Amino acid sequence: EVIGHLEKMIYHLDEPQGDPAAINALMIAEQARADGVPVLLSGAGGDDVFSGYRRHYALHLERMWGWMPSPARAALKILTRAAPVGGTRGRRLRRAFEYAGLSADERLLTYFLWTDERTRRGLLSSDVQAALFGYDTLAPLRESLAELEGETYPLNRMLYIEARHFLADHNLNYTDKTAMAHAIEVRVPLIDPDLVEFAARIPVGLKQKGRHGKYIFKRAMEPYLDHDVIYRPKTGFGAPIRRWVRQELTPLIDDVLTESALQRRGVFSPGSVRRLIEDDRAGKVDAAYTVYAILCIELWARVFLDRTAAT
């Protein structure tokens, strides 16, 4: 029943955003309003300031192979391409070494990508590809990294990108909009300016310590919270998007992303999108998030450009 909120979510976000976490936030706000709770506390920013995402641990593991010369790192990519995309381990293994041959900073930026540049370009219509010729998708992130000339620790460089872009443009964006949809005020104490400034001065070894993200934050909370609460396995705020795209969302995807609809919109190549959908359903590629993003863009266009959807 959750995916029934998809159009409502797109309407309240005002802009295309391909993350199912916003549906969760919308439903929580709706329930809070029903329960008469006008203010909620959010932990948004904890992972972005103290570390805590899987990509931070993956970056930590680069110490084991990042020192290798470029040809050897490129070989790692070739060796791991055989890993199956259907299972979690195989998918993460392929992703970990997909960009192994790049420089350290370039690898850092790729942790924020779901699909490679060539695949993304291939999904666009010829007119849009021509309009974007020479455009660097990652330019804003590169510009932010250029501001950190004196910072050499990869984790701190990544956390700066998290705060400047992923947190500000994404997490805080959908949290605020979905809460306001139900007149709920969401407070975010973990990005208090004084706390963020303090966290920036903490040594990286006290942020990501082995498999433990937010290490110093968790240690600081030990006098106040049960051990099982602090050190429970990390649970993301996402949704079973891969299953949705291949099962529950299949009728909607086939109804919305038709050849005629995509051709009329002029943004995506109908043939390329259909091949991606079929390859994902066949288990040849892991493209659920990309398909979901395209679906959200088309639904957004119908709501705000065509004004045909009743929300």
N, C-alpha and C positions, 0 to 999 in steps of 0.2 A: 504493500500500500504506500510505501514511502515515495516511490518514484511518481506517484500521482501528484506530488507537490512540485514537480519539475518546472512546469510553466509558471506557477506562482513564484517560485524562487527566481526565475529569470526576470520576471516582471519587477520584483522588488530590488534586484541588484542593479537594474538600469543599464547594465553593460554585459557583454558576453563574458562568461567565466566558466571554464570547464572543470570545476571541482565539486564533487558531490557533497563535500563537507558543509557547504552552504545550506543544503537541505536539512542536515542535522541541526544546524544553528537555528534555522527558521522554525523547526518543530519544537525545539527547546524553548524558544521565545514564546511560541504560541501556547505551550503548556504552562509556562510561567505566568503569562497573562491570565489564563484560565484559573490558576491557583491563587491569583491576587498578589503575585510577587513582582513588584515594579523594578527592582534592581538586581542584577546578577553580577557575580565576580567571574572573570575569565582568566585562565592561565596563559593566555596568548602572550608570546614574547619570551617565555621561559626557555624554550628550545633555541630561540633565535639569539638570545643574549648569553646563556650559560652553556649552550650546545645541548643536543638531545635528539636530533634527527638521525635516521639511518645513514644519511650521506656524511654526517660528521664522523661516525665510526668508520665508514668506508675510507674517508680521507685519512683518518688515523692509521688505517691499515696500509696506506700507500708507503709508509716507512719501510715496509718489507720488500717493496719492489720498485719504488719510485727512483731509487738511486741507479737503476740499471740504464745502460745506454739506450738511445732511442730505438735502434733496430731490435734489441732484445725485448723492449716494451711492446713494440709493434707485433712481435711474434706471439706475445701473450694474448693479444686480441685474436689472432688467427686460431690459436689453440683452443680458446674458449668459445669460439663461434659454434662449435659442435654441441654445446650444451643445449638441452631441450628448453623451449620457451614455455612449455606447459606448466612445469613445476616451479615453485618459488625459488628453490636453490639454484636451479639452472638459469632462471631468468635473472637473478641477482648476480650470478657469476658472469654471465654475458655482459651485463650492464657495467659491472665493476671494471672490466678491461676493454670496453668498447672504444674508449678514447685513450688507451694506455700509451700510444705512441706520441701524443701531444706533449707540449711543455707543461710545467706544473700549473701555471696560471690558467692556461687554456683548458686543462683537465678540470680544474676547479670550477670553471664556468659551465662545463658540460653536465655537472651534477644537477643543474636546474632544468635540464632538457628531458622531455619524454620521447622525442623523436629526433633523428639527425636532420641536419639542414637539407640534405639532398631529398629525403623523403618528404619533408614539409613543402619544399619548393614544388615537388612533383605533384602534390595534391592541389595546387593552385591552378586556376585557369591561365591560359597563355597571356591574356591581357593583364592579369594581376602580376604574373611573373615578369612581364616586360616593365610594368610600372615599378617593380621592386628591384630592378636590375642594379646591382652594386650596393644594395642596402644591406647593412650588417645588423642582423637580428640581435646580436649580443653587444652592440655598441654601448648601450647604457651601463651594462655591467662592467665592461672594460674601462669605461670612464671612471666608474666608482673605484675600481682597483687601482687606477692611476693616482688616485688621491692618497694611497697608502704606501708611499715610497719607502718610509722608514719601518714599515711593519713586514717582517719576514716570515712569521709563523703562518702556515697555510690555514690553520683553523681560525685564527683571528681575521684573516683576510676573507674567509668564507662567512664568518659571523657578521662582518661589516656588510657584505652583500645581502645576507639574510635581513638585517635590520633596515637597510636602505631600500630594498626592493620587495622581497618576498613578504616580509611582515607588513610594511606600509601599503604596498599595492594590492596585496592579496588577503592575508589573514585578517587584518584589522578592517579592511574594506568590507568583506562579506559579513564579518561579525557585527559591525555597526549597522549595516543596511538591513540585515535580517532581523536584528533586534528592534530597530526603529519601526519595522513593518508592523510590530505588535506593541509599539510604544513602550518598549523595555529599555532601560538604561543599563549598559554593560560597562563595568569598570575593569581596567586592566592594570592592576598594581605592579605587575612584574616589569612594566616598562616605565615605571617612575623614573624621571630623568636622573635623580641622584643614584638610584640603584643601577641604572644602565651605565652611568659614568664609573661607578665603583667596579662593576663587573668587567669593564674594559681593561682594568688594571690587574685583574686576577691572572696569574700564570696559566697558560693553556693546559698544563698537566693537572690542574685542579678543576678544569672544566670537563674535559674528556679524559677519563682515566680508564684505559682499557675499554671494556664494553660499556662502562658506565658514563652516560652523559649527565650533565648537571651535577657532577660529582660533589663539588663543594656545597652546592645548594642543598643536596640531599643530606649531606653530613650535618649541615647547620640545622636541619629540621628534625634530626634524630631525637632531641629532648622533647619534642612536641607531638610527633606522630609515630604510630606503630611501624615497626620495621617492615611488615608485610605491605603496608600502604606505600611507603617510600620506594621500596625496591621490587615492587611487582613488575612483571614484564610490561614493556611499553605498548600501549594500545593507541593507535592513531585515531584521528577524528574523521576517517574516511568512510567508505562504504564498499560493499562487494561489487565494485564497478565492473570487473571482468565478467562476473556472472550475469549482471544486469544486461550488459551489452550483448552477450551471447544468448540470453534467455528472455528475461522479462521485458527488456527494452526492444527486442527484435521487431515486434510489430510496429512500434513507433518509428524506429530507425528506417524500416522499409517503406513506411508511409510518408515520412518527412523527407528523407534523403533520396528522392527519386531522381532519375536522369533529367526529367523535364523541370523539376523544381530547382535543381542545381544549375542547370543550363540557364534558366531564367534569372537566377540570382547573379550569376556571372563571377562568383568568387572562386569556386572550386571546380576542378575538372571532374565531371560526372564519372568517367571511366576509371580514373585513378582512385576516387573515393570508393566506388563499388568494388574494385579489386582489393583495396585495403580491408573493407568490411568482410569480404569472402575469405581472405587470407587469415584474418583474425578468427573467424568462426571455425576455420579448418585447423587452427592451432599452428599455422606456419609462422606467424608473427605475433608479438604482444602489442596490440594497437588499440586496446580498449579505451584508454584515456584519450587517444587522438580521435577515435570515432565519436566518443562522448562529447569532446570539445566541438567537433564539426556540427553535431546535432544541436548543441547549445547555441552556436552561432546562427544557425538557420532558424531556430525557434525564436531567438532574440530579434532577428530581422523581421519575422512575421509579426511579432508583438509591437515593435517600435517603428518599423519602416512600412510594413503593409497594413498594420493595425487590423489584422484579421482575427487574431486569437482573443477569445473572451476570457479574461482572467479575473 
